[in-house]
Amino acid sequence: MVVNLSEQYTLLSDWISEIRDEEVQKDRMRFRRNLERIGEVAAYEISKTLPFVEKEVQTPLGTANCKALKEQPVITTILRAGLPLHQGLLNFFDKADNGFISAYRKHQRDGSFEISLDYVSCPELEGRVVIVSDPMLATGASLVKTIQYLREEGHPSEIHVVVAIACTVGIEFVLRSEPQCKIWCGAIDDELTAKGYIVPGLGDAGDLAYGNKVQM
């Protein structure tokens, strides 16, 4: 399942416009906050699909019948670029467990790259809903490798992926490897360059959020 959150206009469309805009991108705090707000919207939309329980709550004036989330999800992100999006999800799933993964492209001299996964920290995943966030879904290689590693740690009942900008090529690659995965996108672009960058995209989300990194 793929959900394009900007298919119909909402305020999220304004935030997508701002994270793409190279003038607005100069304000790092605003860039991070917009990613965070996209994560909040995604959390709200995902919550509509999750199991809930009914319970009675005692108020000062009586008893209310309420609905509550049946079980807290595990919110997982790919460092470092995923942190603002992760925070947005955590703002709404504020009792959730958290996982962190370091996955990045290790470029070769010929222009090719491989996905290096150096660090993983996650709670028990068996039978739980897992939400993985990463601002950009380009080729899908790092995301697939991340999900495969998470499956080695346990067997989640559901896997949701939250991205700000996705490319159709990356979406197709992820769904071929993980057909049961549910992908929630702030927006979807069709073009991917030979070097694996989304066009028009927005550039390097990690650099825009936290500053340029040294090229290794």
Short mmCIF file of the C-alpha atoms (twelve columns), coordinates in Angstrom:
data_MODEL
# 
_entry.id   MODEL 
# 
loop_
_atom_site.group_PDB 
_atom_site.id 
_atom_site.type_symbol 
_atom_site.label_atom_id 
_atom_site.label_alt_id 
_atom_site.label_comp_id 
_atom_site.label_asym_id 
_atom_site.label_seq_id 
_atom_site.Cartn_x 
_atom_site.Cartn_y 
_atom_site.Cartn_z 
_atom_site.pdbx_PDB_model_num 
ATOM 1   C CA . MET A 1   0.000   0.000   0.000   1 
ATOM 2   C CA . VAL A 2   1.247   3.473   -0.895  1 
ATOM 3   C CA . VAL A 3   -0.317  6.688   0.437   1 
ATOM 4   C CA . ASN A 4   0.588   10.062  -1.091  1 
ATOM 5   C CA . LEU A 5   -0.287  12.529  1.662   1 
ATOM 6   C CA . SER A 6   -0.162  15.525  -0.694  1 
ATOM 7   C CA . GLU A 7   -2.405  14.021  -3.359  1 
ATOM 8   C CA . GLN A 8   -5.161  16.261  -2.009  1 
ATOM 9   C CA . TYR A 9   -4.269  19.742  -0.786  1 
ATOM 10  C CA . THR A 10  -3.776  20.169  2.957   1 
ATOM 11  C CA . LEU A 11  -1.359  22.283  5.004   1 
ATOM 12  C CA . LEU A 12  1.152   19.480  4.493   1 
ATOM 13  C CA . SER A 13  1.433   20.636  0.870   1 
ATOM 14  C CA . ASP A 14  2.722   24.009  2.117   1 
ATOM 15  C CA . TRP A 15  5.383   22.300  4.208   1 
ATOM 16  C CA . ILE A 16  6.455   20.137  1.269   1 
ATOM 17  C CA . SER A 17  6.765   23.300  -0.820  1 
ATOM 18  C CA . GLU A 18  8.980   24.899  1.834   1 
ATOM 19  C CA . ILE A 19  11.360  21.957  2.287   1 
ATOM 20  C CA . ARG A 20  11.856  21.944  -1.501  1 
ATOM 21  C CA . ASP A 21  12.410  25.719  -1.779  1 
ATOM 22  C CA . GLU A 22  16.152  26.478  -1.845  1 
ATOM 23  C CA . GLU A 23  15.554  29.918  -0.322  1 
ATOM 24  C CA . VAL A 24  13.521  28.596  2.616   1 
ATOM 25  C CA . GLN A 25  16.059  25.756  3.009   1 
ATOM 26  C CA . LYS A 26  18.596  28.323  4.248   1 
ATOM 27  C CA . ASP A 27  16.694  28.377  7.538   1 
ATOM 28  C CA . ARG A 28  17.772  25.037  9.055   1 
ATOM 29  C CA . MET A 29  15.428  25.301  11.998  1 
ATOM 30  C CA . ARG A 30  12.432  25.797  9.693   1 
ATOM 31  C CA . PHE A 31  13.575  22.892  7.505   1 
ATOM 32  C CA . ARG A 32  13.767  20.587  10.531  1 
ATOM 33  C CA . ARG A 33  10.435  21.820  11.884  1 
ATOM 34  C CA . ASN A 34  8.685   21.211  8.552   1 
ATOM 35  C CA . LEU A 35  9.993   17.634  8.471   1 
ATOM 36  C CA . GLU A 36  8.802   17.254  12.043  1 
ATOM 37  C CA . ARG A 37  5.314   18.466  11.105  1 
ATOM 38  C CA . ILE A 38  5.192   16.041  8.164   1 
ATOM 39  C CA . GLY A 39  6.008   13.278  10.663  1 
ATOM 40  C CA . GLU A 40  3.161   14.432  12.895  1 
ATOM 41  C CA . VAL A 41  0.644   14.271  10.045  1 
ATOM 42  C CA . ALA A 42  1.902   10.807  9.073   1 
ATOM 43  C CA . ALA A 43  1.557   9.631   12.683  1 
ATOM 44  C CA . TYR A 44  -2.045  10.841  12.797  1 
ATOM 45  C CA . GLU A 45  -2.900  9.096   9.514   1 
ATOM 46  C CA . ILE A 46  -1.177  5.848   10.535  1 
ATOM 47  C CA . SER A 47  -3.017  5.861   13.865  1 
ATOM 48  C CA . LYS A 48  -6.317  5.499   11.976  1 
ATOM 49  C CA . THR A 49  -5.181  2.048   10.787  1 
ATOM 50  C CA . LEU A 50  -3.904  0.648   14.100  1 
ATOM 51  C CA . PRO A 51  -5.758  -1.669  16.506  1 
ATOM 52  C CA . PHE A 52  -7.470  -0.010  19.453  1 
ATOM 53  C CA . VAL A 53  -9.334  -1.048  22.576  1 
ATOM 54  C CA . GLU A 54  -12.399 0.396   24.232  1 
ATOM 55  C CA . LYS A 55  -12.200 1.336   27.874  1 
ATOM 56  C CA . GLU A 56  -14.106 3.200   30.541  1 
ATOM 57  C CA . VAL A 57  -12.589 6.366   31.953  1 
ATOM 58  C CA . GLN A 58  -13.789 7.975   35.161  1 
ATOM 59  C CA . THR A 59  -14.310 11.725  34.826  1 
ATOM 60  C CA . PRO A 60  -15.201 14.126  37.681  1 
ATOM 61  C CA . LEU A 61  -18.836 13.887  36.568  1 
ATOM 62  C CA . GLY A 62  -19.268 10.306  35.451  1 
ATOM 63  C CA . THR A 63  -17.938 7.532   33.243  1 
ATOM 64  C CA . ALA A 64  -16.904 7.962   29.593  1 
ATOM 65  C CA . ASN A 65  -16.499 5.226   27.019  1 
ATOM 66  C CA . CYS A 66  -13.241 5.886   25.166  1 
ATOM 67  C CA . LYS A 67  -10.962 4.334   22.581  1 
ATOM 68  C CA . ALA A 68  -7.213  3.890   23.116  1 
ATOM 69  C CA . LEU A 69  -4.295  2.477   21.140  1 
ATOM 70  C CA . LYS A 70  -4.068  -1.247  21.824  1 
ATOM 71  C CA . GLU A 71  -0.265  -1.415  21.796  1 
ATOM 72  C CA . GLN A 72  2.493   1.135   21.353  1 
ATOM 73  C CA . PRO A 73  4.449   0.937   18.076  1 
ATOM 74  C CA . VAL A 74  8.204   0.939   17.692  1 
ATOM 75  C CA . ILE A 75  9.337   4.181   16.034  1 
ATOM 76  C CA . THR A 76  12.597  3.616   14.151  1 
ATOM 77  C CA . THR A 77  14.659  6.031   12.096  1 
ATOM 78  C CA . ILE A 78  17.718  6.041   9.874   1 
ATOM 79  C CA . LEU A 79  20.382  8.394   11.213  1 
ATOM 80  C CA . ARG A 80  21.045  11.274  10.832  1 
ATOM 81  C CA . ALA A 81  18.629  12.703  8.303   1 
ATOM 82  C CA . GLY A 82  15.627  10.874  9.756   1 
ATOM 83  C CA . LEU A 83  15.775  12.532  13.177  1 
ATOM 84  C CA . PRO A 84  13.348  15.457  12.541  1 
ATOM 85  C CA . LEU A 85  10.799  13.166  10.893  1 
ATOM 86  C CA . HIS A 86  11.266  10.710  13.773  1 
ATOM 87  C CA . GLN A 87  10.609  13.471  16.300  1 
ATOM 88  C CA . GLY A 88  7.344   14.341  14.569  1 
ATOM 89  C CA . LEU A 89  6.185   10.731  14.819  1 
ATOM 90  C CA . LEU A 90  7.275   10.611  18.452  1 
ATOM 91  C CA . ASN A 91  5.381   13.821  19.263  1 
ATOM 92  C CA . PHE A 92  2.146   11.941  18.525  1 
ATOM 93  C CA . PHE A 93  3.160   8.372   19.476  1 
ATOM 94  C CA . ASP A 94  4.642   9.817   22.645  1 
ATOM 95  C CA . LYS A 95  4.705   6.535   24.584  1 
ATOM 96  C CA . ALA A 96  6.326   4.513   21.793  1 
ATOM 97  C CA . ASP A 97  9.571   2.568   21.997  1 
ATOM 98  C CA . ASN A 98  12.341  3.790   19.729  1 
ATOM 99  C CA . GLY A 99  14.983  2.302   17.451  1 
ATOM 100 C CA . PHE A 100 17.926  3.916   15.657  1 
ATOM 101 C CA . ILE A 101 19.865  2.700   12.638  1 
ATOM 102 C CA . SER A 102 22.922  4.138   10.918  1 
ATOM 103 C CA . ALA A 103 22.703  3.330   7.205   1 
ATOM 104 C CA . TYR A 104 24.422  5.326   4.504   1 
ATOM 105 C CA . ARG A 105 25.721  5.183   0.954   1 
ATOM 106 C CA . LYS A 106 29.397  4.267   0.756   1 
ATOM 107 C CA . HIS A 107 30.462  5.671   -2.610  1 
ATOM 108 C CA . GLN A 108 33.119  4.110   -4.826  1 
ATOM 109 C CA . ARG A 109 35.455  5.919   -7.211  1 
ATOM 110 C CA . ASP A 110 33.495  4.719   -10.235 1 
ATOM 111 C CA . GLY A 111 30.381  6.476   -8.943  1 
ATOM 112 C CA . SER A 112 28.660  3.326   -7.690  1 
ATOM 113 C CA . PHE A 113 27.756  2.858   -4.036  1 
ATOM 114 C CA . GLU A 114 26.897  0.202   -1.498  1 
ATOM 115 C CA . ILE A 115 24.791  0.523   1.632   1 
ATOM 116 C CA . SER A 116 26.775  0.431   4.845   1 
ATOM 117 C CA . LEU A 117 24.895  -0.341  8.058   1 
ATOM 118 C CA . ASP A 118 27.116  0.391   11.057  1 
ATOM 119 C CA . TYR A 119 24.879  0.833   14.100  1 
ATOM 120 C CA . VAL A 120 21.548  -0.584  15.251  1 
ATOM 121 C CA . SER A 121 19.746  -0.087  18.547  1 
ATOM 122 C CA . CYS A 122 16.173  -1.320  18.853  1 
ATOM 123 C CA . PRO A 123 13.753  -2.817  21.393  1 
ATOM 124 C CA . GLU A 124 11.877  -6.123  21.117  1 
ATOM 125 C CA . LEU A 125 10.115  -6.246  17.730  1 
ATOM 126 C CA . GLU A 126 8.317   -9.578  17.814  1 
ATOM 127 C CA . GLY A 127 4.652   -9.164  16.854  1 
ATOM 128 C CA . ARG A 128 4.792   -5.378  17.067  1 
ATOM 129 C CA . VAL A 129 3.940   -2.520  14.705  1 
ATOM 130 C CA . VAL A 130 7.149   -0.928  13.430  1 
ATOM 131 C CA . ILE A 131 7.300   2.516   11.825  1 
ATOM 132 C CA . VAL A 132 10.514  3.360   9.949   1 
ATOM 133 C CA . SER A 133 11.188  6.977   8.983   1 
ATOM 134 C CA . ASP A 134 13.634  8.416   6.464   1 
ATOM 135 C CA . PRO A 135 13.059  11.748  4.684   1 
ATOM 136 C CA . MET A 136 14.085  10.531  1.220   1 
ATOM 137 C CA . LEU A 137 13.148  7.274   -0.527  1 
ATOM 138 C CA . ALA A 138 15.351  7.320   -3.633  1 
ATOM 139 C CA . THR A 139 16.654  3.935   -4.818  1 
ATOM 140 C CA . GLY A 140 15.169  2.182   -1.781  1 
ATOM 141 C CA . ALA A 141 18.387  0.229   -1.157  1 
ATOM 142 C CA . SER A 142 19.103  1.570   2.338   1 
ATOM 143 C CA . LEU A 143 15.480  1.198   3.397   1 
ATOM 144 C CA . VAL A 144 15.254  -2.406  2.227   1 
ATOM 145 C CA . LYS A 145 18.502  -3.286  3.984   1 
ATOM 146 C CA . THR A 146 17.223  -1.617  7.152   1 
ATOM 147 C CA . ILE A 147 13.943  -3.562  7.080   1 
ATOM 148 C CA . GLN A 148 15.768  -6.824  6.397   1 
ATOM 149 C CA . TYR A 149 17.978  -6.244  9.420   1 
ATOM 150 C CA . LEU A 150 14.955  -5.423  11.589  1 
ATOM 151 C CA . ARG A 151 13.333  -8.688  10.513  1 
ATOM 152 C CA . GLU A 152 16.427  -10.512 11.741  1 
ATOM 153 C CA . GLU A 153 15.819  -8.965  15.173  1 
ATOM 154 C CA . GLY A 154 12.157  -10.063 15.277  1 
ATOM 155 C CA . HIS A 155 8.985   -10.528 13.269  1 
ATOM 156 C CA . PRO A 156 6.909   -7.310  13.297  1 
ATOM 157 C CA . SER A 157 3.162   -7.633  12.782  1 
ATOM 158 C CA . GLU A 158 3.184   -4.574  10.498  1 
ATOM 159 C CA . ILE A 159 5.829   -2.336  8.944   1 
ATOM 160 C CA . HIS A 160 5.028   1.248   8.008   1 
ATOM 161 C CA . VAL A 161 7.501   3.484   6.184   1 
ATOM 162 C CA . VAL A 162 7.259   7.277   6.459   1 
ATOM 163 C CA . VAL A 163 9.135   9.507   3.994   1 
ATOM 164 C CA . ALA A 164 8.896   13.181  3.070   1 
ATOM 165 C CA . ILE A 165 9.796   12.710  -0.616  1 
ATOM 166 C CA . ALA A 166 9.722   9.382   -2.467  1 
ATOM 167 C CA . CYS A 167 10.666  8.344   -6.000  1 
ATOM 168 C CA . THR A 168 8.481   5.873   -7.865  1 
ATOM 169 C CA . VAL A 169 11.545  3.708   -8.619  1 
ATOM 170 C CA . GLY A 170 12.358  3.432   -4.919  1 
ATOM 171 C CA . ILE A 171 8.758   2.689   -3.984  1 
ATOM 172 C CA . GLU A 172 8.630   -0.149  -6.511  1 
ATOM 173 C CA . PHE A 173 11.946  -1.558  -5.253  1 
ATOM 174 C CA . VAL A 174 10.775  -1.554  -1.631  1 
ATOM 175 C CA . LEU A 175 7.444   -3.190  -2.465  1 
ATOM 176 C CA . ARG A 176 9.137   -5.924  -4.501  1 
ATOM 177 C CA . SER A 177 11.225  -6.823  -1.445  1 
ATOM 178 C CA . GLU A 178 8.576   -6.037  1.183   1 
ATOM 179 C CA . PRO A 179 5.135   -6.367  -0.461  1 
ATOM 180 C CA . GLN A 180 3.290   -6.109  2.884   1 
ATOM 181 C CA . CYS A 181 4.984   -2.825  3.761   1 
ATOM 182 C CA . LYS A 182 2.810   0.318   3.926   1 
ATOM 183 C CA . ILE A 183 4.507   3.460   2.592   1 
ATOM 184 C CA . TRP A 184 3.343   6.944   3.614   1 
ATOM 185 C CA . CYS A 185 4.803   9.708   1.429   1 
ATOM 186 C CA . GLY A 186 4.681   13.473  1.795   1 
ATOM 187 C CA . ALA A 187 5.069   13.672  -1.988  1 
ATOM 188 C CA . ILE A 188 6.117   11.418  -4.874  1 
ATOM 189 C CA . ASP A 189 8.526   12.339  -7.711  1 
ATOM 190 C CA . ASP A 190 9.074   10.245  -10.828 1 
ATOM 191 C CA . GLU A 191 12.690  10.960  -11.799 1 
ATOM 192 C CA . LEU A 192 15.868  9.434   -10.357 1 
ATOM 193 C CA . THR A 193 19.326  10.418  -11.625 1 
ATOM 194 C CA . ALA A 194 22.055  7.935   -12.548 1 
ATOM 195 C CA . LYS A 195 23.681  8.700   -9.176  1 
ATOM 196 C CA . GLY A 196 20.471  7.888   -7.312  1 
ATOM 197 C CA . TYR A 197 19.176  11.375  -6.485  1 
ATOM 198 C CA . ILE A 198 15.483  12.304  -6.667  1 
ATOM 199 C CA . VAL A 199 14.466  15.014  -9.158  1 
ATOM 200 C CA . PRO A 200 13.144  17.564  -8.365  1 
ATOM 201 C CA . GLY A 201 13.469  16.255  -4.794  1 
ATOM 202 C CA . LEU A 202 14.957  18.702  -2.327  1 
ATOM 203 C CA . GLY A 203 18.695  17.961  -2.124  1 
ATOM 204 C CA . ASP A 204 20.443  16.267  0.804   1 
ATOM 205 C CA . ALA A 205 18.040  16.267  3.754   1 
ATOM 206 C CA . GLY A 206 20.760  15.497  6.303   1 
ATOM 207 C CA . ASP A 207 22.952  18.383  5.161   1 
ATOM 208 C CA . LEU A 208 20.000  20.780  5.057   1 
ATOM 209 C CA . ALA A 209 18.937  19.815  8.576   1 
ATOM 210 C CA . TYR A 210 22.340  19.633  10.280  1 
ATOM 211 C CA . GLY A 211 25.068  21.026  8.003   1 
ATOM 212 C CA . ASN A 212 27.308  19.644  5.293   1 
ATOM 213 C CA . LYS A 213 29.224  16.473  6.102   1 
ATOM 214 C CA . VAL A 214 32.799  15.724  5.139   1 
ATOM 215 C CA . GLN A 215 32.894  13.466  2.068   1 
ATOM 216 C CA . MET A 216 34.717  10.248  2.946   1 
# 
